[in-house]
Amino acid sequence: MTQCSNCNTSELIYEIKAAGKQNLQVLPQIIPFLNARRTLVSSTDDTLFVKESGIADFDDFCKDHMDVEQLTFRLQDESWRPLHELEAALSSQWVDEIIRQQRIICYAQPIVDERGSVYAHEMLARFIQEDGSLLSPMKVFEAAKLRNRLYSLDRLCRMTAVHSSAGLSGKIFINFIPTSIYSPQHCLQSTIQLAQQLRIEPSMFVFEVVETEKVDDLEHLKNILGYYKQRGFQYALDDVGEGFSTIELLQELKPHYMKLDKGFVQGVSSCPEKQEVALKLLHAALQINSVPLAEGVEEEADFTWLRDSGFQLFQGYLFGRPAPINQCS
């Protein structure tokens, strides 16, 4: 099976594109230097492919002798970025060690029914620094995005979540980033194999589309969700109310679960505008037989209003904070 270069943490290759007369004149002159350092992978008339081990020196040279405003770079096939963003990618190299050393643990947060009984747990990744302290998940994912390591990080989170879920009661909600998955047939195969090895029924897993990464390619998302569904897994849309908020999109994707964004949950008992949105999305979910779940519930009054309105599942600090797995089983 062919593996994309982002499926592991081997040395990254930077693609540098030059424009402008000055840059195009300088480019051929530095190729022998890069070859001597064994950091040049290949080149064209306006593009260099440079190993990360040589990219910092190259960046310094560009600042002194080239028009950096007409230089761009990218990793793999991502979007082109201005060269001045290169330092941010280099300063995020620490995330490679997080992935390589698998410095990750799972926390779990309960999801309850209208009676307050635990129905499921959502698995939440926590990353460990060398001194044993925890890193902000947002910081880790931002660093992985800068270095085009979202596939590797997302895979690590999914595999750890599946492995850690053994012994927990109820269904297991696992987040994933659709834009990190190149091909579901290849990228999701190991996750499914692990679930089979642990002898956990596929129907116990609910793969949750993380909305912090906007999905522009709807057909790609449908392909991923269809792949899960064919193998007996379920899926949910997270943070409905922003992004994945239109009734048409809900009807097209037909998620098994619809999670109402906490922005429309918190304070809903006293806000007519939030109530209108919540009821609209509730009715849309029920029309497609999607289970409506309210997340971010912190106040008893909001829970009561949502429950009495017809929401079936609930998640939030009112019912339990994320906690290490051994405190949830």
C-alpha positions as CSV (number, residue, x, y, z in Angstrom):
1,M,0.0,0.0,0.0
2,T,1.4,3.4,-0.9
3,Q,1.7,5.7,2.1
4,C,1.6,9.5,2.0
5,S,4.5,11.3,3.5
6,N,2.3,12.7,6.3
7,C,1.5,9.2,7.6
8,N,4.7,9.1,9.6
9,T,7.1,11.5,11.2
10,S,10.1,11.1,8.8
11,E,12.0,14.2,7.7
12,L,9.7,16.8,6.1
13,I,10.3,18.1,2.6
14,Y,9.7,21.8,1.9
15,E,8.6,22.9,-1.5
16,I,9.9,26.4,-2.2
17,K,8.5,28.4,-5.1
18,A,10.2,31.5,-6.4
19,A,8.8,34.4,-8.5
20,G,10.3,37.6,-9.7
21,K,13.4,38.3,-11.8
22,Q,15.8,38.6,-8.8
23,N,14.8,35.3,-7.2
24,L,14.8,33.4,-10.5
25,Q,18.4,34.6,-11.2
26,V,19.6,33.6,-7.7
27,L,17.9,30.2,-7.6
28,P,20.3,28.2,-10.0
29,Q,23.3,29.6,-8.1
30,I,22.4,28.0,-4.8
31,I,21.6,24.6,-6.1
32,P,25.2,23.4,-6.0
33,F,25.4,24.5,-2.4
34,L,22.3,22.6,-1.4
35,N,23.5,19.5,-3.3
36,A,26.8,19.6,-1.5
37,R,25.0,19.7,1.8
38,R,22.8,16.9,0.6
39,T,19.6,18.8,1.5
40,L,18.2,19.3,-2.0
41,V,15.8,16.6,-3.1
42,S,15.0,18.0,-6.5
43,S,14.4,21.2,-8.4
44,T,12.7,22.9,-11.4
45,D,13.2,26.3,-13.0
46,D,11.3,28.0,-10.2
47,T,10.9,25.4,-7.4
48,L,13.2,23.7,-4.9
49,F,12.4,20.7,-2.8
50,V,14.5,21.0,0.3
51,K,14.9,18.7,3.3
52,E,14.0,20.2,6.7
53,S,17.6,19.7,7.9
54,G,18.7,22.4,5.4
55,I,15.7,24.7,5.5
56,A,16.8,27.0,8.3
57,D,20.0,27.9,6.6
58,F,18.2,28.4,3.3
59,D,15.7,30.7,5.1
60,D,18.5,32.8,6.4
61,F,20.1,33.0,3.0
62,C,16.8,34.1,1.4
63,K,16.4,36.9,3.9
64,D,19.8,38.3,2.9
65,H,19.9,37.8,-0.8
66,M,16.4,37.2,-2.2
67,D,13.0,39.0,-2.4
68,V,11.2,37.1,0.4
69,E,7.9,38.7,-0.6
70,Q,8.0,36.7,-3.8
71,L,8.9,33.4,-2.1
72,T,6.3,30.9,-1.0
73,F,6.5,27.4,0.6
74,R,4.3,24.4,1.3
75,L,4.5,20.9,2.8
76,Q,3.1,18.0,0.8
77,D,0.1,19.3,-1.2
78,E,-1.2,21.8,1.2
79,S,-1.9,25.5,0.4
80,W,1.0,27.8,-0.4
81,R,2.2,30.0,2.4
82,P,4.4,33.1,2.4
83,L,8.0,32.4,3.4
84,H,7.8,34.5,6.5
85,E,5.6,31.8,8.0
86,L,8.4,29.3,7.7
87,E,9.7,30.0,11.2
88,A,6.4,29.1,12.8
89,A,6.6,25.6,11.1
90,L,10.2,25.1,12.3
91,S,9.4,26.3,15.8
92,S,6.6,23.6,16.0
93,Q,9.0,20.7,15.5
94,W,8.3,19.6,19.1
95,V,4.9,18.2,18.0
96,D,6.8,15.5,16.0
97,E,8.2,14.1,19.2
98,I,4.7,14.1,20.8
99,I,3.6,11.9,17.9
100,R,6.7,9.7,17.6
101,Q,6.8,9.0,21.3
102,Q,3.0,8.7,21.6
103,R,2.9,11.0,24.6
104,I,-0.8,10.9,24.9
105,I,-3.5,9.8,27.3
106,C,-7.3,9.8,27.1
107,Y,-9.8,11.5,29.3
108,A,-13.5,10.7,29.1
109,Q,-16.5,12.8,29.7
110,P,-19.9,11.3,30.4
111,I,-22.9,11.7,28.1
112,V,-26.2,11.2,29.9
113,D,-29.9,10.6,29.1
114,E,-32.9,12.5,30.3
115,R,-32.8,10.7,33.6
116,G,-29.1,11.5,34.2
117,S,-27.9,7.9,33.6
118,V,-24.7,7.5,31.7
119,Y,-25.4,6.6,28.0
120,A,-21.9,7.1,26.5
121,H,-18.5,8.7,27.0
122,E,-16.7,11.1,24.8
123,M,-13.0,10.4,24.5
124,L,-10.7,13.4,24.8
125,A,-7.0,13.5,24.0
126,R,-4.5,14.9,26.5
127,F,-0.9,15.4,25.5
128,I,2.1,15.0,27.9
129,Q,5.2,17.2,28.0
130,E,8.6,15.8,28.9
131,D,8.2,17.0,32.5
132,G,4.9,15.1,32.8
133,S,2.6,18.2,32.7
134,L,-0.3,18.3,30.2
135,L,-0.3,20.4,27.0
136,S,-3.3,22.2,25.6
137,P,-4.9,20.1,22.9
138,M,-5.5,23.2,20.9
139,K,-1.8,24.1,21.0
140,V,-0.8,20.6,19.9
141,F,-3.3,20.6,17.0
142,E,-2.3,24.0,15.9
143,A,1.4,22.9,15.8
144,A,0.5,19.8,13.8
145,K,-1.4,21.9,11.3
146,L,1.6,24.2,10.8
147,R,3.8,21.2,10.1
148,N,1.2,19.3,8.1
149,R,1.1,16.5,10.7
150,L,-2.7,16.4,11.2
151,Y,-3.0,12.9,9.7
152,S,-0.4,11.5,12.1
153,L,-1.8,13.3,15.2
154,D,-5.4,12.5,14.3
155,R,-4.6,8.8,13.8
156,L,-2.7,8.7,17.1
157,C,-5.8,10.2,18.9
158,R,-8.2,7.8,17.2
159,M,-6.1,4.7,18.0
160,T,-5.5,5.7,21.6
161,A,-9.2,6.5,22.1
162,V,-10.3,3.1,20.7
163,H,-7.7,1.3,22.8
164,S,-8.6,3.2,26.0
165,S,-12.3,2.6,25.6
166,A,-12.1,-1.0,26.5
167,G,-14.0,-1.4,29.8
168,L,-16.0,1.8,29.6
169,S,-19.8,1.5,29.8
170,G,-22.1,2.6,27.0
171,K,-21.2,4.0,23.6
172,I,-17.9,5.6,22.8
173,F,-17.7,9.0,21.0
174,I,-14.4,9.6,19.2
175,N,-13.4,12.8,17.5
176,F,-11.8,12.9,14.1
177,I,-10.7,15.5,11.6
178,P,-12.1,14.8,8.1
179,T,-9.5,17.0,6.4
180,S,-6.7,14.8,7.8
181,I,-8.0,11.7,6.1
182,Y,-6.7,11.2,2.5
183,S,-8.5,8.0,1.8
184,P,-10.9,6.2,4.3
185,Q,-10.1,2.8,2.8
186,H,-6.4,3.3,3.8
187,C,-6.3,5.9,6.6
188,L,-9.1,4.3,8.7
189,Q,-8.2,0.7,8.2
190,S,-5.9,0.4,11.3
191,T,-8.6,2.0,13.5
192,I,-11.2,-0.5,12.5
193,Q,-8.7,-3.4,12.8
194,L,-7.9,-2.4,16.4
195,A,-11.6,-2.3,17.3
196,Q,-11.9,-5.8,15.9
197,Q,-8.9,-7.0,17.9
198,L,-10.4,-5.6,21.1
199,R,-13.7,-7.4,20.2
200,I,-15.7,-4.3,20.6
201,E,-18.9,-4.2,18.5
202,P,-18.7,-1.5,15.8
203,S,-22.1,-0.2,16.8
204,M,-20.6,0.9,20.2
205,F,-18.4,3.5,18.5
206,V,-19.7,7.0,17.3
207,F,-17.1,8.9,15.2
208,E,-17.6,12.6,15.7
209,V,-16.9,15.1,13.0
210,V,-14.8,17.8,14.6
211,E,-15.9,21.2,13.4
212,T,-12.8,23.2,14.2
213,E,-11.5,22.1,10.8
214,K,-14.0,23.2,8.2
215,V,-14.8,20.7,5.5
216,D,-15.0,22.2,2.1
217,D,-15.2,18.9,0.2
218,L,-18.7,17.5,1.1
219,E,-18.2,14.5,-1.2
220,H,-15.0,13.6,0.7
221,L,-16.8,13.8,4.0
222,K,-19.7,11.7,2.7
223,N,-17.2,9.1,1.5
224,I,-15.6,8.9,5.0
225,L,-18.9,8.7,6.8
226,G,-20.2,6.1,4.3
227,Y,-17.1,4.0,4.9
228,Y,-17.7,4.0,8.7
229,K,-21.4,3.3,8.3
230,Q,-20.8,0.3,6.0
231,R,-18.7,-1.3,8.7
232,G,-21.4,-0.9,11.4
233,F,-20.0,2.3,13.1
234,Q,-22.1,5.4,13.8
235,Y,-21.3,9.0,13.4
236,A,-22.2,12.4,14.8
237,L,-21.9,16.0,13.8
238,D,-20.3,18.2,16.4
239,D,-21.1,21.9,17.2
240,V,-24.3,22.0,15.1
241,G,-25.3,25.6,14.9
242,E,-22.2,26.8,13.3
243,G,-20.7,25.5,10.0
244,F,-22.7,22.2,9.9
245,S,-25.9,24.2,10.8
246,T,-28.1,24.2,7.7
247,I,-31.1,21.9,7.6
248,E,-30.2,20.9,4.1
249,L,-26.7,19.6,5.2
250,L,-28.2,17.7,8.1
251,Q,-30.6,16.0,5.7
252,E,-27.9,15.2,3.3
253,L,-25.4,13.7,5.8
254,K,-28.1,12.1,8.1
255,P,-25.9,11.7,11.2
256,H,-26.9,9.2,13.8
257,Y,-26.4,12.0,16.4
258,M,-26.6,15.7,16.2
259,K,-24.7,17.7,18.9
260,L,-26.1,21.2,19.5
261,D,-23.4,23.7,19.9
262,K,-22.9,24.9,23.5
263,G,-23.3,28.5,22.3
264,F,-27.0,27.7,21.8
265,V,-27.2,25.6,25.0
266,Q,-25.8,27.8,27.7
267,G,-28.4,30.3,28.7
268,V,-31.1,28.8,26.5
269,S,-33.7,28.7,29.3
270,S,-33.9,32.5,29.3
271,C,-33.0,33.4,25.8
272,P,-35.8,33.3,23.1
273,E,-33.3,33.6,20.3
274,K,-31.3,30.6,21.4
275,Q,-34.5,28.7,22.0
276,E,-35.6,29.3,18.4
277,V,-32.3,28.0,17.0
278,A,-32.3,25.0,19.4
279,L,-35.9,24.0,18.5
280,K,-35.2,24.4,14.8
281,L,-32.3,22.1,14.9
282,L,-34.1,19.7,17.2
283,H,-36.9,19.3,14.7
284,A,-34.5,18.9,11.9
285,A,-32.7,16.1,13.8
286,L,-35.9,14.3,14.6
287,Q,-37.0,14.4,11.0
288,I,-34.0,12.4,9.9
289,N,-34.1,10.1,13.0
290,S,-30.9,11.7,14.4
291,V,-30.6,11.6,18.2
292,P,-30.4,15.3,19.4
293,L,-27.6,15.8,22.0
294,A,-27.0,19.1,23.8
295,E,-23.4,19.7,24.8
296,G,-21.9,22.2,27.2
297,V,-24.8,22.0,29.7
298,E,-23.8,23.7,32.9
299,E,-27.0,24.9,34.5
300,E,-29.9,22.9,35.8
301,A,-32.4,25.4,34.2
302,D,-30.9,24.9,30.7
303,F,-31.0,21.1,31.2
304,T,-34.6,21.2,32.2
305,W,-35.6,23.4,29.3
306,L,-33.7,21.2,26.8
307,R,-35.1,18.0,28.2
308,D,-38.7,19.2,28.3
309,S,-38.3,20.4,24.7
310,G,-37.3,17.0,23.4
311,F,-33.5,16.7,23.5
312,Q,-32.6,13.2,24.4
313,L,-28.9,13.3,25.4
314,F,-26.8,15.8,27.4
315,Q,-23.1,16.5,28.0
316,G,-21.5,19.1,30.2
317,Y,-20.0,20.1,33.5
318,L,-23.4,19.7,35.1
319,F,-23.0,15.9,34.7
320,G,-19.3,15.5,34.9
321,R,-16.0,17.0,33.8
322,P,-13.5,15.2,31.6
323,A,-11.5,12.8,33.8
324,P,-8.8,10.1,33.4
325,I,-10.2,6.8,32.1
326,N,-9.6,5.0,35.4
327,Q,-11.9,7.4,37.1
328,C,-14.7,6.7,34.6
329,S,-14.9,2.9,34.3
